[in-house]
Amino acid sequence: MRRIVAICAMVLLLSSCSQKPAFEELADGVCSSEQAELVQAHISSQIDAIAKKDWKLAYSYASPGFRSGVEIDQFTFIIRAQYGMLVDNEGYEFGACTIASEKLVQEIAVTSNAEITNLTYILSVEKEVLGVDSATASQPKLEA
């Protein structure tokens, strides 16, 4: 049984070595489908943690640069004060994912209280790990 586990582990390790990491090159333009999936999963995980008011987990999805300048209590205050639509979200849809100046830019529409708020997320990559740098909201629109 140990041999089977060891063989499976080696095959998995070797196959992962042969693949190019998703964020190795961040050329300006449209995200690859793999990059977009990873970005969307990262943002979804943060939004889901915010909706559960699991501030520590939500904060963990922020980039190291963001966390170095903003403590968790400040993060919690900012989310509650400016991003209540994420706490009370009734769903969200992802739009375009692009890369500009080695940053990943993800558009997202969040529905909350019959309003749609468009957010633009900016993410950075450090040692192949994604982190949210910021999210900027535009004016909410009434849902038709």
N, C-alpha and C positions, 0 to 999 in steps of 0.2 A: 504494500500500500504506500509506503514511504517513497518507493521508486516512482510510482505513478504520479504522486504529488510533485516530486522533484522534477520529473520530466515535463509535466504540465507547466510548472513554474519556469523552467528553462525555455520552453517554447514561447511562452508569453513574454518573457524578458527579451528573447531574441527578436520576436516579431515587433515589439515596441521599439527596439533599437533601429530597426530598418526603416521605420516611418519618420518622416520629417515632423518635428513638433509644430503644432498649429500656429504658434505665435513666434516662430523663429524669425520670420521676415514679415515686417509690417509695412508693405508698400501701399502708398496712397491709392485709394479706389474702393471698390466694393469688397466686403468681407467674403471669404470663401464660405461655402456651406458649413464646413466644420467649425470655422471661427464663429460664424453667426450662431450656430447651435450652442457652443460653449458660452458665448456672451449672454445669450438668452437664458440659459440654465443658471448662470451666475446671478443675473438680475432677478430672475424668478425666485431664486432661493432667498435673496435679500428681501424682496417684497413680501414673500410668505412669512419670513421671520418678523418683519415689521407688523404685518396684519395680526400676528400672534402676540405682539408686543414683547417679543424676545429680543430685547435691545442688545444684549451681549452678542447673540448670534448675528443679528442684522449688522452690527458694527464690524464684525469679523470679515464681512464682504467688502468693506471699504479698503482702499489702497493703503499701503504703508505711508505714502506721502500725506494722505488725508488724515490718517490716524496720528501722525506725528504732530499735526497742528490742531487737531480737534479731539478732545477727551470724550469718553463715552457719554457723560452727562450732558455735554454740549450737543453731541450728536442726537441724543434723545430729545432734547429741547427743540432743536432745529426741525427734526422730523415732525414732532407734534405741532409746532407752530406754523410751519410752511408746507408740509407734505402730508396733511391730514387725509388727503385722497388715497394715500398708500395704506394708511392704517385702516380706513373704512372701505377699501376697494371692493368693487363687485365684479371685478375681472379686468383684464388688460390684454392688449394685442400689440404684437411687435410689428414695427415697420422696417424701414431700411437700416441696414448695418453697413457702415463705411469706415474706412481708415483714413485718418488725416494726421500728418506730422507724428506718426508712430503712436497715435491714440486711436482707440476704437470708439466709434460714435454710434449709439443705438437709439433709434426713435421708438417710442412706445406711447400708446394711448390707454389711459387708465380711466375706467368708469367708476364713479362714486356719486351717490345721491343724484342720479339722473343727469350728471354732468360728465363730460369727457374732457380730461386734461391731457394735453400732449406734453410729454417729457422727453428731453434729450439727455441721455446718459453719456458720460465720458468715462471710459475705462482705460487703465494703463496696465501694462504687463511688466512684471519684475520677476526674473528667473522663471519664466514660463507660468507665472501665477497671475491671474486676473485680479484686479481690484477696482472698485468704483471710486473715481475721483470726484465726480459731481453729477448732479441731475438738475436740469433747468426746466422749469414749467412755463408754458405759455398760458394765455387766458383760457379758462374753461369754456366749453361750448355746451349749450343745452342739447341733450340727446333728442333726435327726431323721432 
